[in-house]
Each structure stands twice: as C-alpha cells, then as structure tokens.
Amino acid sequence: MGRNGIKQPSFRTPDNPIQTQNHYRSFLGASVTHMARIARKLDLDTLIICLDDFRSCPLHPPLKMINGDSILLHQFMLNVETANATENIIFLPFSTTNGFDGLCTWVIYADMVEIDAAHDFHSAWNDINNGFKVLRPGVVLFGHDIAIDGVKRAVELFAKLHGFQVKVDEEHWILV
C-alpha cells in the first residue's frame, strides 16, 4: 500500500505477469482513460504507464500557468481520478526520451505502445523508435495523428525500414 492507503501499481517484468500498456505524450488523459475503461469492460488486469513531461507544445498552449509551470499534469491527474482509473494508470512526468531510457534501464516491457508524439517529423521519429525498444516481441505499436505530415513521414519511414505495413483508421495508425 502506498500513501493514503492507495495500492501502488506493479510493473510487468519477467517475474510479474500484469499486462502493461505504455502511452506516450498523453496530454490530458482522454485516450488513456478510454483505454482503462475498455480494459475494465474486458476484465483485463492492465497497467497503463503514461510518459509525458506535461509541458504542452506549440500547437496546444498551456491552459494556465502557476509559478511559470503549466498545470497540465494537475489536470491530467484530476481527469484520471474522475474516470476512476487511478488503479490502472500511472504517469512518469519525464520527456519521452528520458522515460523510454528509464523503462529500458528498469527492464519494463510493454504489450502495447501508443505513440501520440509532437507533430513534427523528428519528435514522432524519436518516439516511434524509442517506443519500439520497449515492446515485447510480436505485440502492437500504434499511434495518433497520422494525418499530420511530420507524423505520417516518420511512421511510413519506420515501417519501410522495419518491414511493417501501416494500417490507418481515421486519425490512428497501426504497424502490422
């Protein structure tokens, strides 16, 4: 048990079979709380790890600043709590590069990775490559914002170099 009697989440390691799904650049939590609801309906024992520095990006300015810091992390935490998903969602407030390095160092692997990167080619390219490193063999890498040119170019190049096909469903992409 953690602070205030809240059960602390476990990570899937070679000795721990809890399914782990990683989600990067989670912004305010809409997609991760949706994933948690789906996992709950399917009766899956799931832990969703969100990597995001919660600093916003040029396309989405911060909602409000307090002492020079955005309140995006606070809003994300409130949204997760409101969705009753605190048992299934944890956040690591790191840049995706540092967060992925940490997951690799801690030997934490994912059964599924969703990339919701910044929209420029280089950010998407880095997140896709780093996310791929923490995937278990034979599992799913997918993402958001395929209609945006920088993301589309990064996804297509990664797929070409690694022998994947890109499937598109509205704004989402999946590598198969």
C-alpha positions in Angstrom: 0.0 0.0 0.0 1.1 3.5 -0.8 0.3 6.8 0.7 -3.3 7.3 1.9 -4.0 3.6 1.6 -3.8 3.6 -2.3 -2.5 0.4 -3.7 0.7 1.0 -5.6 0.8 -0.4 -9.2 3.1 -3.2 -10.2 5.1 -3.3 -13.4 5.3 -6.3 -15.7 8.7 -7.8 -15.5 9.8 -11.3 -16.4 8.5 -12.4 -12.9 5.3 -10.3 -12.9 2.5 -11.2 -15.4 0.4 -8.0 -15.2 -0.2 -6.6 -18.7 1.5 -3.3 -19.2 0.5 -0.8 -21.8 2.6 2.3 -22.3 1.2 5.5 -23.7 3.4 8.4 -24.6 2.6 12.1 -24.8 -0.7 11.6 -23.1 -1.6 15.3 -22.7 -4.8 15.4 -20.6 -5.7 11.8 -20.4 -8.7 11.3 -22.7 -7.2 8.4 -24.6 -5.7 6.7 -21.5 -8.9 6.9 -19.5 -10.7 5.5 -22.6 -8.2 2.6 -22.7 -8.7 2.0 -19.0 -12.5 1.8 -19.4 -12.1 -0.7 -22.3 -9.7 -2.8 -20.2 -12.1 -2.8 -17.3 -15.0 -3.9 -19.6 -12.8 -6.7 -20.9 -11.8 -7.7 -17.4 -8.1 -7.2 -18.2 -5.6 -6.7 -15.4 -3.9 -3.7 -17.0 -1.5 -1.1 -16.0 -1.1 1.9 -18.3 2.1 3.9 -18.0 2.0 7.5 -19.4 5.2 9.2 -20.3 4.7 12.9 -20.7 6.6 15.9 -19.5 3.3 17.8 -19.3 4.8 20.9 -20.7 2.4 21.3 -23.6 3.5 22.0 -27.2 3.3 25.0 -29.6 0.0 23.7 -31.1 -1.6 23.3 -27.6 -0.6 26.2 -25.3 -0.9 25.5 -21.6 -4.4 26.1 -20.0 -2.9 28.1 -17.1 0.5 28.8 -15.6 1.3 28.8 -11.9 4.8 30.0 -10.9 5.9 29.6 -14.5 4.8 26.0 -14.8 1.8 24.7 -16.7 -1.0 22.9 -14.8 -1.3 20.1 -17.4 -0.1 17.4 -15.0 -2.5 18.5 -12.3 -5.4 18.5 -14.9 -4.3 15.0 -16.2 -4.3 13.7 -12.6 -7.8 15.1 -11.9 -9.1 13.5 -15.2 -7.7 10.1 -14.3 -9.2 10.4 -10.8 -12.6 11.5 -12.2 -12.5 8.5 -14.6 -11.9 6.2 -11.5 -8.8 4.9 -13.2 -6.1 5.5 -10.6 -5.6 1.8 -10.1 -4.8 1.3 -13.8 -3.0 4.5 -14.9 0.3 5.9 -13.6 2.3 8.7 -15.0 6.0 9.3 -15.3 6.5 13.1 -15.8 9.6 12.7 -18.0 10.4 13.6 -21.6 9.7 10.6 -23.7 13.4 10.2 -24.4 14.3 10.1 -20.7 11.2 8.0 -19.9 12.0 5.4 -22.5 15.5 5.2 -21.3 14.2 4.6 -17.8 11.9 1.9 -18.9 14.7 0.1 -20.7 17.0 0.5 -17.6 14.3 -0.8 -15.3 13.6 -3.7 -17.7 9.9 -2.8 -18.2 8.4 -4.1 -21.4 5.1 -3.3 -22.9 2.4 -5.4 -24.5 1.2 -2.4 -26.5 2.6 1.1 -27.1 0.7 4.1 -28.4 2.6 7.0 -29.7 0.9 10.4 -29.5 4.0 12.5 -30.2 4.5 16.1 -31.0 3.6 16.6 -34.7 7.0 17.3 -36.2 8.9 14.5 -38.0 11.8 14.4 -35.5 9.7 14.1 -32.4 7.5 11.4 -33.9 10.6 9.6 -35.3 12.3 9.6 -31.9 9.2 8.4 -30.0 8.4 5.6 -32.5 12.0 4.3 -32.4 12.2 4.5 -28.6 8.7 3.0 -28.1 9.7 0.1 -30.3 12.6 -0.7 -28.0 10.2 -1.4 -25.0 7.8 -3.6 -26.9 7.7 -7.3 -26.3 8.2 -9.3 -29.5 5.1 -9.7 -31.6 3.0 -7.1 -30.0 1.4 -3.8 -31.1 2.8 -0.4 -31.9 0.2 2.2 -32.9 -0.3 5.9 -32.7 -2.3 9.0 -33.3 -2.3 12.0 -35.8 -1.3 10.1 -39.0 -3.0 12.9 -41.0 -0.2 15.3 -39.9 2.6 15.3 -42.4 5.5 15.0 -39.9 3.9 12.1 -38.1 3.0 10.4 -41.4 6.5 10.6 -42.8 8.0 9.2 -39.6 5.5 6.3 -39.4 6.0 5.4 -43.1 9.8 5.6 -42.9 9.9 3.4 -39.7 7.5 0.9 -41.3 9.6 0.7 -44.5 12.9 0.3 -42.6 11.5 -2.4 -40.3 9.3 -4.3 -42.8 5.9 -3.3 -41.4 2.8 -2.3 -43.1 0.9 0.8 -42.0 -2.9 0.4 -41.4 -4.9 3.6 -40.9 -8.2 4.1 -39.1 -9.3 7.7 -39.1 -6.5 9.6 -37.2 -4.8 6.4 -35.9 -2.1 4.2 -37.4 -1.0 0.7 -36.5 2.0 -1.2 -37.6 1.4 -4.8 -38.7 
